[in-house]
Amino acid sequence: MPDSGIIKYLVKLKFEVDGVVEKADLIGAIFGQTEGLFGPEMNLHELQKTWKVGRIEINLDSKNGKTSGEVLVPMSTDISTSTLIAAAVESVDKVGPCAARFQLTTIDDVRASKRRAIVERAKTILKDWTSRTTSEGEELLKDVTESAKRAKLVLFSPDELPAGPGIYTSDTIYLVEGRADVINMLRAGIENVLALEGTSVPQSVIEFGKKRKIIAFLDGDRGGELILKELGQVLKVDKIYRAPPGKEVEDLTPVEVLDILRGPSAPVAQVSEAPKIDYPSALLEKIRELFPSLNGTLEAAILDGKFSQSQRVPVSELVLRIESSQGAKCIVFDGIVTQRLVDVCARTGVNYLVGHRVGEIDKAPQELSINTFRDLRLE
């Protein structure tokens, strides 16, 4: 195989020739029959001079008056040029006086193989390093971790919410999302922790929080943002901490938990505001009517300008149905709002889009109101 040190792609073609030929015959046919097809700068000779094509290798075998084998063309160009050269070689139909057939088998990304080798080597280095080295932070947390083993999870209120035993003796309470978060906080030595176990704040937590200083420590995802909105409306939150984007509190190490809680908190005012929703009353009533029959069905309702249901379709067909619909103004569906869905609504004049959750949205027109059922107080 050619030296992979400078190449990006390796073009592989198989061939069959109706006759007995040598490597030199095949090389001559490839260079000769591709010359001038796309201008002088795309000739294989010129590409080799500028190091964009490496040395072409041929593996062949002759049996029963026929020759077959493989051609390897190393390329350091972009993928477009590599595919163009592959197609040009496929067009070769004669080797000397003999009919020939070339066919592309693969275009291998040599860099991908190199990346995999680097990653595997990095894993080995990391394993060797961590087996010989213990971080100072881990040493400092050994005592904390040992003491946390003695702290057992308790259940708070008739709602049986997971909590640490310190909630009854501390003036400050850390509110987290679930049971696994409480357990992780106990591992880090924090016992004054209470889980909400859902996206809505239980009444028992609201009453309890009126007598305590509340610190929210939530996941770094959309769910965490929704819970913060709810908290800001029913409780006075003194500080807000978030796991890194895309991570959950339960996934953090004890070191990471303590580092986050020692750092600056997020501005409470930025996340405690209630969502601003300006929906016509007739539309809100229609959405409330539709929600029970849509919830859990993976279906969508398409409403017209009078907020009457014009279509009921599976979520998997929603984009196509919106594009083919006339006068759709509101989409209510059991699913996640995506950028693709926002784009098609913007193109077709939809004004309202309501789903269970909102994914990563880079851009949305001002004319399109995007909300969740939770924003509309339906769950």
C-alpha positions as CSV (number, residue, x, y, z in Angstrom):
1,M,0.0,0.0,0.0
2,P,1.2,3.5,-0.7
3,D,2.8,5.6,2.1
4,S,-0.1,7.1,4.0
5,G,1.9,9.9,5.5
6,I,0.9,12.6,3.0
7,I,-2.3,11.3,1.5
8,K,-5.9,12.1,2.4
9,Y,-7.8,9.6,0.3
10,L,-7.0,6.2,-1.2
11,V,-9.0,5.5,-4.3
12,K,-9.4,1.7,-5.0
13,L,-10.6,0.3,-8.3
14,K,-10.9,-3.3,-9.5
15,F,-10.3,-4.1,-13.2
16,E,-10.6,-7.0,-15.7
17,V,-8.8,-7.1,-19.0
18,D,-9.7,-9.6,-21.8
19,G,-6.0,-10.5,-22.4
20,V,-2.7,-11.0,-20.7
21,V,-1.1,-7.6,-19.9
22,E,1.6,-6.2,-17.6
23,K,1.6,-3.4,-15.0
24,A,3.2,-1.0,-17.5
25,D,0.4,-1.6,-19.9
26,L,-2.2,-0.7,-17.3
27,I,-0.3,2.4,-16.2
28,G,0.0,3.5,-19.8
29,A,-3.7,3.1,-20.4
30,I,-4.7,4.9,-17.3
31,F,-2.4,7.9,-17.9
32,G,-3.1,8.0,-21.7
33,Q,-6.9,7.6,-21.7
34,T,-7.4,10.2,-18.9
35,E,-5.1,12.8,-20.3
36,G,-6.9,15.9,-21.5
37,L,-10.3,15.0,-20.3
38,F,-10.6,17.9,-17.8
39,G,-7.8,20.3,-18.9
40,P,-4.1,20.1,-18.3
41,E,-4.2,20.9,-14.6
42,M,-6.2,17.7,-14.0
43,N,-3.8,15.4,-15.9
44,L,-2.4,12.7,-13.7
45,H,1.1,13.7,-14.7
46,E,0.5,17.2,-13.5
47,L,-1.2,16.1,-10.3
48,Q,1.8,13.9,-9.5
49,K,4.3,16.8,-10.1
50,T,2.4,18.9,-7.5
51,W,2.2,15.9,-5.1
52,K,-1.6,15.8,-5.3
53,V,-1.4,12.2,-6.6
54,G,1.1,9.7,-5.2
55,R,2.6,6.7,-6.9
56,I,-0.2,4.5,-8.5
57,E,0.1,0.9,-7.5
58,I,-1.3,-2.1,-9.4
59,N,-1.9,-5.6,-8.1
60,L,-2.7,-8.1,-10.9
61,D,-3.1,-11.7,-11.7
62,S,-3.4,-13.5,-15.1
63,K,-5.5,-16.6,-15.6
64,N,-7.1,-18.3,-18.6
65,G,-6.1,-15.5,-20.9
66,K,-7.5,-12.8,-18.8
67,T,-6.0,-10.3,-16.3
68,S,-7.7,-8.9,-13.2
69,G,-6.6,-7.1,-10.1
70,E,-6.7,-3.8,-8.2
71,V,-5.5,-0.2,-8.8
72,L,-4.6,2.0,-5.8
73,V,-4.5,5.8,-6.4
74,P,-3.3,7.8,-3.3
75,M,-4.7,11.4,-3.3
76,S,-3.9,14.5,-1.3
77,T,-6.6,16.6,-2.9
78,D,-10.2,17.3,-1.7
79,I,-12.9,14.6,-2.0
80,S,-14.4,16.2,-5.1
81,T,-11.1,15.9,-7.1
82,S,-10.6,12.4,-5.8
83,T,-14.0,11.3,-7.0
84,L,-13.4,13.0,-10.4
85,I,-10.1,11.0,-10.8
86,A,-11.9,7.8,-9.8
87,A,-14.6,8.4,-12.4
88,A,-11.9,9.2,-15.1
89,V,-10.1,5.9,-14.4
90,E,-13.4,4.0,-14.6
91,S,-13.8,5.4,-18.2
92,V,-10.7,3.5,-19.3
93,D,-12.0,0.8,-21.7
94,K,-8.8,-0.6,-23.4
95,V,-5.4,-1.8,-22.2
96,G,-3.3,-2.1,-25.3
97,P,-5.5,-3.9,-27.9
98,C,-7.5,-5.6,-25.1
99,A,-10.9,-4.6,-23.9
100,A,-10.9,-3.6,-20.3
101,R,-13.4,-2.7,-17.5
102,F,-12.6,-0.6,-14.4
103,Q,-14.9,-0.2,-11.4
104,L,-14.5,1.9,-8.2
105,T,-14.7,-0.2,-5.1
106,T,-14.0,2.3,-2.3
107,I,-12.5,5.7,-1.5
108,D,-10.9,5.3,1.9
109,D,-10.3,8.3,4.2
110,V,-6.7,7.6,5.3
111,R,-7.0,10.4,7.9
112,A,-9.8,8.6,9.6
113,S,-7.6,5.5,10.1
114,K,-4.8,7.8,11.4
115,R,-7.3,9.5,13.8
116,R,-8.4,6.1,15.2
117,A,-4.8,5.1,15.7
118,I,-4.1,8.4,17.6
119,V,-7.2,8.0,19.7
120,E,-6.2,4.4,20.7
121,R,-2.7,5.5,21.5
122,A,-4.1,8.4,23.6
123,K,-6.3,5.9,25.5
124,T,-3.2,3.8,26.3
125,I,-1.3,6.9,27.5
126,L,-4.1,8.0,29.7
127,K,-4.5,4.6,31.2
128,D,-0.8,4.4,32.0
129,W,-0.7,7.9,33.4
130,T,-3.8,7.5,35.6
131,S,-2.6,4.2,36.9
132,R,0.6,5.8,38.2
133,T,-0.8,9.2,39.3
134,T,-3.5,10.2,41.7
135,S,-4.6,13.8,41.6
136,E,-4.4,16.0,44.6
137,G,-8.1,16.7,44.4
138,E,-9.0,13.0,44.6
139,E,-6.8,12.7,47.7
140,L,-8.5,15.6,49.4
141,L,-11.9,14.1,48.6
142,K,-11.2,10.7,50.1
143,D,-12.2,11.8,53.6
144,V,-15.3,13.5,52.2
145,T,-16.3,10.4,50.2
146,E,-15.9,8.2,53.2
147,S,-18.0,10.4,55.4
148,A,-20.7,10.6,52.7
149,K,-21.0,6.8,52.8
150,R,-22.5,7.1,56.2
151,A,-25.2,9.6,55.0
152,K,-28.2,7.7,53.9
153,L,-30.9,8.9,51.6
154,V,-34.2,9.8,53.3
155,L,-37.7,10.5,52.0
156,F,-39.2,13.9,52.4
157,S,-42.9,14.7,53.0
158,P,-45.9,12.6,51.9
159,D,-44.6,13.0,48.3
160,E,-41.7,10.8,49.4
161,L,-39.1,13.0,47.6
162,P,-35.5,11.7,47.8
163,A,-33.4,13.9,50.1
164,G,-30.3,14.0,52.2
165,P,-30.7,13.9,56.0
166,G,-29.2,17.4,56.3
167,I,-32.4,19.1,55.0
168,Y,-33.9,19.1,58.5
169,T,-31.0,20.8,60.2
170,S,-29.7,23.2,57.6
171,D,-31.0,26.7,56.8
172,T,-29.9,26.2,53.2
173,I,-31.4,23.6,50.8
174,Y,-29.9,22.5,47.5
175,L,-32.7,21.6,45.0
176,V,-31.8,19.0,42.4
177,E,-33.9,17.2,39.8
178,G,-33.9,13.5,40.8
179,R,-32.9,10.7,43.1
180,A,-29.6,10.0,41.3
181,D,-28.6,13.7,41.7
182,V,-29.2,13.4,45.5
183,I,-27.0,10.3,45.7
184,N,-24.3,12.1,43.8
185,M,-24.4,15.1,46.1
186,L,-24.2,12.8,49.1
187,R,-21.0,11.3,47.6
188,A,-19.6,14.8,47.5
189,G,-20.4,15.3,51.2
190,I,-23.5,17.5,50.7
191,E,-26.4,16.3,52.8
192,N,-28.8,19.3,52.7
193,V,-30.1,18.3,49.3
194,L,-33.7,17.7,48.1
195,A,-35.0,16.3,44.7
196,L,-38.0,17.6,42.9
197,E,-38.6,14.3,41.0
198,G,-40.3,16.0,38.1
199,T,-40.6,19.2,36.1
200,S,-43.2,20.8,38.4
201,V,-42.4,21.9,42.0
202,P,-44.5,19.9,44.6
203,Q,-46.5,22.0,47.1
204,S,-44.6,20.4,49.9
205,V,-41.3,21.8,48.5
206,I,-42.9,25.3,48.0
207,E,-44.0,25.4,51.7
208,F,-40.7,24.0,52.9
209,G,-38.7,26.5,50.8
210,K,-40.4,29.5,52.3
211,K,-38.4,28.8,55.5
212,R,-35.1,28.0,53.9
213,K,-32.5,29.6,51.6
214,I,-32.9,27.9,48.3
215,I,-30.0,27.0,45.9
216,A,-30.9,25.4,42.6
217,F,-28.3,22.9,41.1
218,L,-29.8,21.5,37.9
219,D,-28.8,19.8,34.7
220,G,-27.2,21.6,31.8
221,D,-30.0,20.9,29.3
222,R,-33.4,22.1,28.2
223,G,-35.1,20.3,31.1
224,G,-33.0,22.2,33.6
225,E,-34.1,25.5,32.0
226,L,-37.8,24.6,32.2
227,I,-37.4,23.7,35.9
228,L,-35.7,27.0,36.6
229,K,-38.6,28.9,35.0
230,E,-41.0,27.0,37.3
231,L,-38.9,27.6,40.4
232,G,-38.7,31.3,39.6
233,Q,-42.5,31.5,39.7
234,V,-43.2,29.7,42.9
235,L,-40.1,30.1,45.1
236,K,-37.4,32.7,46.0
237,V,-34.2,31.2,44.6
238,D,-31.1,32.7,46.1
239,K,-28.5,31.1,43.8
240,I,-28.5,29.0,40.6
241,Y,-25.8,26.5,39.6
242,R,-25.9,24.4,36.4
243,A,-24.0,21.3,35.3
244,P,-21.9,22.0,32.1
245,P,-24.0,22.1,28.9
246,G,-25.2,18.7,27.9
247,K,-24.3,17.1,31.2
248,E,-26.4,16.1,34.2
249,V,-25.7,16.5,37.9
250,E,-25.7,12.8,38.4
251,D,-22.8,12.4,35.8
252,L,-20.5,14.8,37.7
253,T,-17.6,13.6,39.8
254,P,-17.4,14.8,43.4
255,V,-14.5,17.1,42.4
256,E,-16.7,18.6,39.7
257,V,-19.7,19.1,42.0
258,L,-17.6,21.0,44.6
259,D,-15.8,23.0,41.9
260,I,-19.1,24.2,40.4
261,L,-20.6,25.1,43.8
262,R,-17.5,27.0,44.7
263,G,-17.7,29.0,41.5
264,P,-20.0,31.9,40.6
265,S,-23.7,31.3,40.3
266,A,-25.9,32.3,37.4
267,P,-27.9,35.6,37.7
268,V,-31.2,34.6,39.2
269,A,-33.2,37.3,37.3
270,Q,-32.2,35.9,33.9
271,V,-33.9,32.6,34.5
272,S,-36.7,33.3,36.9
273,E,-38.9,35.2,34.6
274,A,-42.2,33.7,33.6
275,P,-42.5,32.9,29.9
276,K,-44.1,35.7,27.9
277,I,-46.9,34.1,25.9
278,D,-49.3,36.2,23.8
279,Y,-51.8,33.6,22.4
280,P,-55.4,34.4,21.4
281,S,-57.8,33.0,23.9
282,A,-59.6,30.9,21.2
283,L,-56.2,29.3,20.3
284,L,-55.4,28.6,24.0
285,E,-58.8,27.0,24.5
286,K,-58.3,24.8,21.4
287,I,-54.8,23.7,22.5
288,R,-56.2,22.8,25.9
289,E,-58.9,20.7,24.2
290,L,-56.4,18.9,22.0
291,F,-53.7,18.2,24.6
292,P,-55.3,15.1,26.3
293,S,-55.9,13.4,22.9
294,L,-52.4,14.2,21.6
295,N,-50.3,13.5,24.6
296,G,-48.4,10.3,24.2
297,T,-49.6,9.6,20.6
298,L,-46.7,10.9,18.5
299,E,-49.3,12.7,16.4
300,A,-49.8,16.3,15.4
301,A,-52.8,18.6,14.8
302,I,-52.6,21.2,12.0
303,L,-54.9,24.2,12.7
304,D,-56.1,26.8,10.2
305,G,-56.5,30.5,10.6
306,K,-59.7,30.0,12.5
307,F,-57.9,27.6,14.9
308,S,-59.9,24.6,13.6
309,Q,-58.2,21.3,13.1
310,S,-57.6,20.8,9.4
311,Q,-55.4,17.7,9.7
312,R,-54.3,15.0,12.2
313,V,-51.1,13.4,11.1
314,P,-48.2,11.2,12.5
315,V,-45.3,13.3,13.7
316,S,-43.0,11.4,11.2
317,E,-45.0,13.0,8.3
318,L,-45.5,16.4,9.8
319,V,-42.9,18.3,7.8
320,L,-44.2,17.0,4.5
321,R,-47.9,17.7,5.5
322,I,-47.1,21.3,6.5
323,E,-45.4,21.9,3.2
324,S,-48.4,20.6,1.3
325,S,-51.0,22.3,3.5
326,Q,-52.8,25.5,2.6
327,G,-53.4,28.1,5.3
328,A,-51.8,26.3,8.2
329,K,-51.4,28.7,11.1
330,C,-50.7,26.6,14.2
331,I,-49.0,23.3,14.8
332,V,-49.7,21.4,18.0
333,F,-47.8,18.1,18.3
334,D,-46.5,15.3,20.6
335,G,-42.8,15.7,20.0
336,I,-39.7,17.9,20.0
337,V,-39.5,21.2,18.2
338,T,-36.4,21.0,15.8
339,Q,-34.7,23.5,13.6
340,R,-36.0,21.7,10.5
341,L,-39.6,22.1,11.8
342,V,-39.1,25.8,12.6
343,D,-37.7,26.4,9.1
344,V,-40.7,24.8,7.3
345,C,-43.1,26.7,9.5
346,A,-41.3,29.9,8.7
347,R,-41.5,29.2,4.9
348,T,-45.2,28.3,5.0
349,G,-46.5,31.1,7.2
350,V,-47.3,29.2,10.4
351,N,-47.5,31.5,13.4
352,Y,-47.7,29.2,16.4
353,L,-45.7,26.0,17.1
354,V,-46.4,24.0,20.3
355,G,-44.7,20.7,21.3
356,H,-43.4,18.8,24.4
357,R,-39.9,20.1,24.3
358,V,-37.7,22.5,22.3
359,G,-34.4,21.2,20.9
360,E,-31.4,23.2,19.7
361,I,-32.8,26.1,17.7
362,D,-30.2,28.4,16.0
363,K,-32.7,30.8,14.4
364,A,-36.4,31.4,14.3
365,P,-38.5,34.3,12.8
366,Q,-40.1,36.8,15.1
367,E,-43.5,36.0,13.5
368,L,-43.3,32.4,14.9
369,S,-44.2,31.8,18.5
370,I,-42.6,28.6,19.8
371,N,-43.7,27.2,23.2
372,T,-44.1,23.9,25.1
373,F,-47.2,22.4,26.7
374,R,-45.4,23.2,30.0
375,D,-45.2,26.9,29.0
376,L,-49.0,26.9,28.5
377,R,-49.5,25.2,31.9
378,L,-50.8,22.0,30.4
379,E,-48.2,19.7,32.1
